[in-house]
Amino acid sequence: MLGDSGASEQYAVGVFERVSRGLFSASLEEPNGFTTVLPGRSEADVQVLDMPLLATLLFQNTPTGRSLEDGIQSVEIDEDLPPPLDMTSFAAGGSNVAKDAFGQVFVKRRKLGDVQVAADGSTHFQVPGGLPIAFKLPDTQASREHQYPRVQREAMVFAPGEYAHQSFKRTFFDGLCAGCHGAVSGRPTDVAVQPDILTQASNTLSRSAPPAPLNLPPGQRSGPVSGP
């Protein structure tokens, strides 16, 4: 019926039922493994243990030391919007298209809201699960002097029902994360194991604080506020 005579056009493929493993359950005794997915929930609940430290990982992820901006008192969270369905070329993207040495990219975002950063650098917020978001930092004296980027260039997503911790307290960063990201000071000799991360890693001021309510339906969100 198909193809040339004597040629095999069909191949048998073994099909097996996949075993249901349920929802992901993290091993919560891991210092940075606190992620729980609650069934039937639409929101994502995120605790950032050290926002100034997370900012260095999002905007300046090099093993040359962490330039911590402790003057940050709040952070803006934006929704990353897709291009319109009728956009078939970058030329049709107008002011939402940026170009650099690597090519073109479409960027359109709208503000979900601002979240307050506690005195220890931690913060806590809820956003719609599955929504691409990006952080935008306020200007500080250090950012003006060194021309630090203020807007996250890539989006991040938390699943519906995901309750997670992000980042790591700077006091314990060298004991776990510095092996890959470099020490806070930039000195390799500061990379060392610290057993206290097993008991104190997530002890922050925002731990018991109510989350900033940014879990808003589309009709309650603002219009687009930023392009490339």
C-alpha positions as CSV (number, residue, x, y, z in Angstrom):
1,M,0.0,0.0,0.0
2,L,2.9,2.4,0.7
3,G,6.3,3.0,-0.9
4,D,8.3,0.5,-2.9
5,S,7.7,-3.2,-3.0
6,G,9.7,-5.1,-0.4
7,A,10.5,-2.0,1.6
8,S,9.5,-1.8,5.2
9,E,7.4,1.3,5.9
10,Q,6.2,0.5,9.5
11,Y,8.1,-0.3,12.6
12,A,6.8,-1.8,15.8
13,V,7.1,0.4,18.9
14,G,6.7,-0.8,22.4
15,V,4.2,1.3,24.4
16,F,4.1,1.0,28.1
17,E,1.9,2.8,30.7
18,R,3.8,5.3,32.7
19,V,3.7,4.8,36.4
20,S,2.2,7.8,38.2
21,R,4.7,9.3,40.6
22,G,2.3,12.0,41.9
23,L,3.3,15.6,42.5
24,F,6.9,16.5,43.1
25,S,7.9,16.4,46.7
26,A,11.2,17.9,47.7
27,S,13.5,16.6,50.4
28,L,13.0,19.5,52.7
29,E,16.1,18.8,54.8
30,E,18.2,20.1,51.9
31,P,19.4,23.6,52.5
32,N,18.0,25.0,49.3
33,G,15.5,22.3,48.4
34,F,12.4,23.8,49.9
35,T,9.8,23.4,47.1
36,T,6.4,22.0,47.6
37,V,3.5,21.7,45.1
38,L,0.0,21.7,46.6
39,P,-2.7,20.1,44.4
40,G,-5.7,22.2,43.4
41,R,-4.0,25.6,44.0
42,S,-3.6,28.3,41.4
43,E,-1.2,30.6,43.2
44,A,2.6,30.4,43.6
45,D,4.0,31.4,47.0
46,V,7.7,32.5,46.9
47,Q,10.0,33.5,49.8
48,V,13.2,35.2,48.6
49,L,15.7,34.6,51.4
50,D,18.1,37.4,50.3
51,M,16.9,39.7,47.5
52,P,20.1,41.7,47.1
53,L,22.0,38.4,46.8
54,L,19.5,37.0,44.3
55,A,19.8,40.2,42.2
56,T,23.5,39.5,41.8
57,L,22.7,36.0,40.5
58,L,20.1,37.2,38.1
59,F,22.0,40.3,36.7
60,Q,25.7,39.6,37.4
61,N,26.3,35.9,37.7
62,T,30.1,35.9,37.6
63,P,32.6,34.4,40.1
64,T,34.1,37.9,40.8
65,G,32.3,38.7,44.0
66,R,28.8,39.6,44.9
67,S,28.1,43.4,44.7
68,L,25.3,43.5,47.3
69,E,22.9,46.5,47.2
70,D,21.5,46.7,50.7
71,G,19.7,49.9,50.0
72,I,17.0,48.1,48.1
73,Q,13.7,48.5,50.1
74,S,11.3,47.2,47.5
75,V,11.3,45.3,44.2
76,E,8.9,45.5,41.3
77,I,7.5,42.3,39.8
78,D,6.4,42.4,36.2
79,E,4.5,40.0,34.1
80,D,6.3,39.0,30.9
81,L,3.8,39.3,28.0
82,P,3.9,37.3,24.7
83,P,3.8,38.9,21.3
84,P,0.3,39.4,19.8
85,L,-1.0,36.5,17.7
86,D,-0.9,38.6,14.5
87,M,2.7,39.5,14.9
88,T,4.6,37.5,12.2
89,S,7.9,39.4,12.1
90,F,10.1,41.5,14.3
91,A,9.4,44.5,12.1
92,A,5.8,44.4,13.3
93,G,6.8,44.5,16.9
94,G,7.5,48.3,16.9
95,S,9.0,49.7,20.1
96,N,8.8,46.3,21.9
97,V,11.6,44.9,19.7
98,A,15.2,45.3,20.8
99,K,18.4,44.4,18.9
100,D,21.9,43.7,20.0
101,A,24.9,41.7,18.8
102,F,23.1,38.5,19.4
103,G,20.0,39.3,17.3
104,Q,16.4,40.6,18.0
105,V,14.0,40.0,20.8
106,F,10.4,41.0,21.6
107,V,9.9,42.4,25.1
108,K,6.6,43.5,26.5
109,R,5.8,43.6,30.2
110,R,3.2,45.0,32.7
111,K,3.6,45.6,36.4
112,L,2.0,43.2,38.8
113,G,3.1,45.2,41.8
114,D,5.8,46.1,44.3
115,V,6.9,43.9,47.2
116,Q,8.7,45.3,50.3
117,V,12.1,44.0,51.2
118,A,12.7,43.3,54.9
119,A,15.7,44.6,56.8
120,D,17.5,41.3,56.3
121,G,17.0,41.4,52.6
122,S,14.2,38.8,52.5
123,T,10.8,39.2,50.9
124,H,7.6,37.1,50.4
125,F,5.0,37.3,47.7
126,Q,2.3,35.4,45.8
127,V,1.8,35.5,42.0
128,P,-0.4,33.5,39.7
129,G,1.1,30.1,39.1
130,G,2.5,29.5,35.6
131,L,2.8,33.2,34.9
132,P,6.2,34.4,33.5
133,I,7.6,37.1,35.8
134,A,10.7,39.3,36.0
135,F,12.2,41.4,38.7
136,K,12.8,45.1,38.3
137,L,15.0,46.8,40.9
138,P,15.0,50.5,42.0
139,D,18.0,52.7,41.4
140,T,20.5,52.9,44.2
141,Q,23.7,54.9,44.6
142,A,25.8,51.8,43.7
143,S,23.7,51.1,40.6
144,R,24.1,54.7,39.4
145,E,27.9,54.7,40.0
146,H,28.5,51.3,38.4
147,Q,25.7,51.2,35.8
148,Y,24.2,48.0,37.2
149,P,21.3,46.6,35.2
150,R,17.9,47.1,36.8
151,V,15.6,44.8,34.8
152,Q,15.8,41.0,34.7
153,R,16.5,40.0,31.1
154,E,14.9,36.5,31.3
155,A,11.6,35.5,32.8
156,M,11.1,33.0,35.5
157,V,8.0,30.8,36.2
158,F,6.6,29.1,39.3
159,A,4.1,26.3,38.9
160,P,0.5,26.6,40.2
161,G,0.5,25.5,43.8
162,E,4.3,25.8,44.1
163,Y,5.5,27.0,47.5
164,A,9.2,27.7,47.2
165,H,12.3,29.4,48.5
166,Q,14.6,31.4,46.3
167,S,18.2,32.5,46.7
168,F,20.2,31.9,49.8
169,K,21.2,33.9,52.9
170,R,24.6,35.6,52.3
171,T,25.9,34.3,55.6
172,F,25.7,30.8,54.3
173,F,26.2,31.4,50.6
174,D,29.9,30.5,50.6
175,G,29.1,27.2,52.4
176,L,26.9,25.8,49.6
177,C,26.5,28.0,46.5
178,A,30.0,29.5,46.1
179,G,31.4,26.3,44.6
180,C,29.6,27.2,41.4
181,H,28.8,30.9,41.7
182,G,31.9,32.1,43.4
183,A,32.3,33.5,47.0
184,V,30.6,36.7,48.1
185,S,34.0,38.2,48.4
186,G,35.3,36.8,45.1
187,R,38.1,35.0,47.0
188,P,38.1,31.2,46.3
189,T,39.6,30.7,49.8
190,D,36.3,31.7,51.3
191,V,34.5,28.7,49.7
192,A,34.0,26.4,52.7
193,V,31.4,24.1,54.2
194,Q,29.2,25.5,57.0
195,P,27.1,22.9,58.9
196,D,24.7,25.6,60.2
197,I,23.0,25.8,56.8
198,L,21.1,22.7,57.8
199,T,19.2,24.5,60.6
200,Q,19.3,28.2,59.9
201,A,19.3,28.7,56.1
202,S,15.7,29.8,55.8
203,N,15.3,31.7,59.1
204,T,14.4,35.2,57.8
205,L,12.2,38.0,58.8
206,S,9.8,37.3,55.9
207,R,9.3,33.7,56.9
208,S,6.2,34.4,59.1
209,A,5.1,37.5,57.2
210,P,2.0,37.4,55.0
211,P,2.9,37.3,51.3
212,A,2.4,40.4,49.1
213,P,-0.8,39.7,47.3
214,L,0.2,39.9,43.6
215,N,-1.9,36.8,42.6
216,L,-4.2,39.1,40.5
217,P,-6.5,38.0,37.7
218,P,-5.7,39.6,34.3
219,G,-8.5,42.2,34.5
220,Q,-6.9,43.7,37.7
221,R,-3.4,44.0,36.3
222,S,-2.1,47.3,34.9
223,G,-1.4,48.0,31.2
224,P,2.1,47.4,29.7
225,V,4.7,49.5,31.3
226,S,8.0,48.6,29.8
227,G,9.5,47.5,26.5
228,P,13.1,46.4,25.8
